[in-house]
Amino acid sequence: MSLDCLSVGILVADHLCSPIARMPGAGELEMCERLSLSIGGCASNVAMNLARVGVKVGVVGCVGRDLFGRFVIETLQAAGVETSGVRELDGVETSGTLIINVKGEDRRFIHTAGANAVMSAADIPIERVRRAKVLYVGGYLLMPAMESSLGLAAVFRQSQQAGVKTVLDVVVPAPGDHWPKLEHVLPHTDVFLPNDHESAMITGHSEPLAQAEKFRSAGARTVVITQGERGTLLVSDRQRIKASVYPTRFVGGTGSGDAFDAGYIAGMLAGEDEIGCLHWGSALGASCVRSVGATDSVFTREEALAFMEQHDLKIERC
């Protein structure tokens, strides 16, 4: 089966609460309106969102042979995502994240890597990659088996040789020496999509432009630094661009970066230039934050096109 995009990386079952008034202290009980089980993880979210905008997409990743693993697979399938690349593993549980939303504060995360910890570049079917148009890998730096070798660099190199665009995003769990895990992959990366907090931990630079330039000096062709409500910065061979954000009603930020990634990829697949891709990424990102779930409120293609027609996104050269 030929796909527009193969979405590879972390697959997660999210356990999240609707916004609460405050964090409870030790031994206290805080009530919320809803506790939800929702799909999460970069590869899952990007695939779900791409399917919503009409992209033919498949997922490659690992889950445990358990209730949460079946939930992840069945949720993807119900959304129209191709799941033959998802491995169900014995002896390891499906990755999970507890997401705590407090009104007026950023999210708090408690995470277990689970089956994602054994996901490696050898799990990526290169023949299927060669039949796709875009290879996306999300959650890099949270998959130790993939980071412990040069395998992903080889997959990206073979993908580019076949004319497949390579897109990379990361999840940085804590400060550390992450650069050695990235420097062999970035020369084969067409689009790199970290946020500014992750970039600061990786590069040591506080300014997004300096962050982008360091990633570019390592070989990434296009670098897009997402900055939440401050918009995005794009640096490539052709240009340096700052983009604002679209107006939206903020409920929760979970999955907004993944929604941006999906929108950017949708723009690539539609033949948009870099500015057009920023419009698509910003539109899907804006739609995502209208709910606490990672994919619940993301636009369909028709909704995204109508939204972009009705609203302006400020673009500046820098």
C-alpha positions in Angstrom: 0.0 0.0 0.0 1.4 3.4 -1.0 1.0 6.1 1.5 1.5 9.9 1.4 3.2 9.8 4.8 4.6 7.2 7.1 4.5 8.4 10.7 7.1 6.7 12.9 7.8 7.0 16.6 6.2 7.1 20.0 2.7 5.7 20.6 1.1 6.6 23.9 -2.1 6.2 25.9 -2.8 9.6 27.5 -4.6 9.8 30.8 -5.6 13.4 31.3 -7.8 15.6 33.5 -9.9 18.6 32.5 -8.4 21.8 34.0 -8.5 21.9 37.8 -8.3 25.0 40.1 -5.0 24.0 41.7 -2.6 21.2 42.3 -3.6 19.2 45.3 -1.2 18.9 48.2 -0.1 15.6 49.7 -3.1 13.6 50.8 -5.6 16.0 49.3 -8.3 15.3 46.7 -9.0 17.7 43.9 -12.1 17.2 41.8 -12.3 17.7 38.0 -15.1 17.5 35.6 -13.5 14.8 33.5 -10.8 12.2 33.5 -10.2 10.9 29.9 -8.3 8.2 28.2 -7.0 9.5 24.9 -4.5 8.6 22.2 -1.2 10.4 22.4 2.4 10.3 21.4 4.0 12.2 18.4 3.6 9.4 15.8 0.0 8.7 16.8 -1.1 12.4 17.0 0.5 13.3 13.7 -1.1 10.3 11.9 -4.5 11.0 13.4 -4.3 14.7 12.4 -3.1 13.9 8.9 -6.0 11.5 8.4 -8.4 14.2 9.5 -7.2 16.4 6.6 -7.4 13.6 4.1 -3.8 12.4 3.9 -3.2 8.7 3.4 -1.0 7.9 6.4 0.3 4.8 8.2 2.0 4.4 11.6 5.1 2.5 12.7 5.7 1.9 16.4 5.5 -0.4 19.3 2.8 -1.0 22.0 2.4 -3.7 24.7 0.0 -6.6 24.2 -2.4 -5.1 26.7 -5.6 -3.1 27.0 -4.0 0.2 26.3 -2.1 -1.1 23.3 -5.5 -2.3 21.8 -6.9 1.1 22.5 -4.1 2.9 20.6 -4.4 0.6 17.6 -8.2 0.6 17.4 -8.3 4.4 17.8 -5.9 4.8 14.9 -7.8 2.4 12.8 -11.1 4.1 13.5 -9.5 7.4 12.3 -8.5 5.8 9.0 -4.8 5.3 9.8 -3.0 2.2 8.4 -1.6 0.3 11.4 0.2 -2.8 10.0 3.5 -1.3 11.1 2.5 -1.3 14.8 4.1 -4.1 16.7 2.3 -5.6 19.8 5.0 -6.8 22.2 4.8 -9.3 25.1 6.5 -8.6 28.4 6.3 -4.8 28.1 3.5 -2.4 28.7 2.1 0.3 26.4 3.6 3.7 27.0 1.4 6.0 29.1 1.4 9.7 30.1 -0.5 11.2 33.0 -1.3 14.8 32.0 -2.4 17.2 34.7 -4.0 20.5 33.6 -4.2 23.3 36.1 -6.1 26.5 35.1 -3.7 29.3 34.0 -0.7 27.0 34.1 1.2 24.9 31.6 0.6 21.1 31.6 2.4 18.7 33.9 3.5 15.3 32.6 4.3 12.0 34.3 5.4 9.5 31.7 6.5 5.9 31.3 8.3 4.9 28.1 7.0 1.3 28.0 7.2 -0.3 24.6 8.6 2.9 23.0 11.9 2.2 24.7 12.5 -0.8 22.5 11.5 0.9 19.2 14.5 1.0 16.9 15.4 2.0 13.4 15.2 -1.7 12.4 11.4 -1.5 12.9 11.1 1.0 10.1 10.2 -0.9 6.9 12.5 0.8 4.3 10.6 -0.6 1.3 7.4 1.0 2.6 9.2 4.2 3.2 10.4 4.3 -0.4 6.8 4.2 -1.6 5.8 7.2 0.6 6.2 10.9 -0.1 7.1 11.9 3.5 8.8 10.0 6.3 8.1 11.6 9.7 9.8 10.5 12.9 8.4 11.9 16.1 9.5 11.5 19.7 13.2 11.1 18.9 15.3 11.4 22.1 12.6 9.4 24.0 13.4 6.1 22.2 16.7 4.9 23.6 17.0 1.9 21.3 16.7 4.1 18.3 19.2 6.6 19.6 21.9 4.1 20.5 23.0 3.5 16.9 23.4 5.2 13.6 20.3 3.4 12.2 18.0 6.3 11.9 20.6 8.3 10.0 20.9 5.4 7.5 17.1 5.2 7.1 16.9 9.0 6.5 19.7 8.8 4.0 18.1 6.0 2.1 14.8 7.9 2.2 16.3 11.0 0.7 18.0 8.9 -2.0 14.5 7.6 -3.0 13.1 11.1 -3.2 11.2 10.9 0.1 11.2 14.0 2.3 12.4 13.4 5.9 10.8 15.2 8.8 12.1 14.9 12.4 10.7 16.1 15.8 12.0 15.4 19.3 10.8 15.0 22.8 13.5 16.1 25.3 12.7 14.7 28.8 15.4 16.6 30.7 18.6 18.6 30.1 21.5 16.5 29.0 24.1 15.9 26.3 21.6 15.3 23.5 23.7 16.7 20.6 25.7 13.5 19.9 22.3 11.7 19.3 21.3 14.3 16.8 24.4 15.3 14.9 24.4 12.2 12.7 20.7 12.5 11.8 20.4 16.2 11.0 22.5 16.0 7.8 19.8 13.8 6.3 16.8 15.8 7.7 14.8 17.9 5.3 12.7 19.5 8.0 13.5 19.7 11.7 10.6 20.8 14.0 11.6 21.2 17.7 10.1 23.8 20.1 12.2 26.5 21.7 12.4 24.9 25.1 13.7 21.6 23.6 16.1 23.6 21.4 17.5 25.5 24.3 18.2 22.2 26.2 19.9 20.7 23.1 21.9 23.7 21.9 22.5 25.8 25.1 21.2 28.8 23.2 18.2 30.8 24.6 17.4 32.7 21.3 15.5 30.7 18.7 17.5 32.2 15.8 20.7 31.0 17.3 19.1 27.6 18.0 18.0 27.3 14.4 21.4 28.3 13.0 23.1 25.6 15.1 20.8 23.0 13.8 21.3 24.3 10.2 25.1 24.2 10.7 24.8 20.5 11.5 23.1 19.9 8.2 19.3 20.2 8.7 17.9 21.8 5.5 14.9 23.6 7.0 14.5 24.3 10.7 11.2 25.4 12.2 11.3 26.4 15.9 7.8 26.5 17.4 7.3 28.9 20.3 3.7 28.5 21.5 1.8 31.8 21.7 4.9 33.6 20.3 4.6 31.9 17.0 7.3 30.2 14.9 10.7 30.9 13.3 11.7 29.2 10.1 15.3 29.2 8.7 16.3 27.6 5.4 18.6 28.1 2.5 16.2 30.5 1.0 14.9 32.6 3.9 14.4 33.5 7.5 10.8 34.0 8.5 8.9 34.8 11.7 5.2 33.9 11.8 2.6 34.9 14.4 -0.2 32.7 15.7 -3.8 32.5 14.6 -6.5 33.6 17.0 -8.0 30.7 19.0 -9.7 29.8 22.3 -7.1 28.1 24.5 -8.3 25.2 26.7 -5.2 22.9 26.7 -1.8 22.7 25.0 -1.5 18.9 24.8 -0.6 17.8 21.2 -0.3 21.3 19.8 3.2 20.8 18.6 2.2 17.5 16.9 -0.8 19.3 15.3 1.6 21.9 13.9 3.8 19.1 12.5 0.9 17.4 10.8 -0.2 20.7 9.3 3.3 21.5 8.0 3.4 18.0 6.4 0.0 18.5 4.9 1.3 21.7 3.4 4.3 19.9 2.0 2.1 17.2 0.4 -0.2 19.9 -1.1 2.8 21.5 -2.8 2.9 24.6 -0.6 6.0 26.7 -0.2 7.5 27.2 3.2 5.2 30.1 4.0 2.2 28.0 3.0 3.4 25.2 5.2 3.6 27.6 8.1 0.0 28.6 7.5 -1.1 25.0 7.5 1.0 24.1 10.7 -0.3 27.2 12.5 -3.9 26.5 11.6 -3.9 22.9 12.9 -1.9 24.0 16.0 -4.5 26.7 16.8 -7.4 24.2 16.4 -5.7 21.6 18.7 -5.6 23.8 21.8 -9.4 24.2 21.9 -9.6 20.9 23.9 -7.5 19.1 26.5 -7.0 16.1 24.2 -4.2 15.9 21.7 -6.4 15.3 18.6 -10.0 15.9 19.6 -10.5 19.4 18.2 -8.1 19.4 15.2 -9.5 20.8 12.0 -10.7 18.7 9.0 -9.3 19.8 5.7 -12.4 21.8 4.9 -12.4 23.5 8.3 -8.7 24.3 8.0 -9.1 25.9 4.5 -12.1 27.9 5.7 -10.2 29.1 8.8 -7.1 30.2 6.8 -9.3 32.0 4.4 -11.0 33.9 7.2 -7.9 34.8 9.3 -4.5 36.4 8.7 -1.2 35.0 9.8 1.4 37.7 10.1 4.7 36.8 8.3 7.9 38.8 8.8 11.3 38.4 7.3 14.2 38.4 9.7 
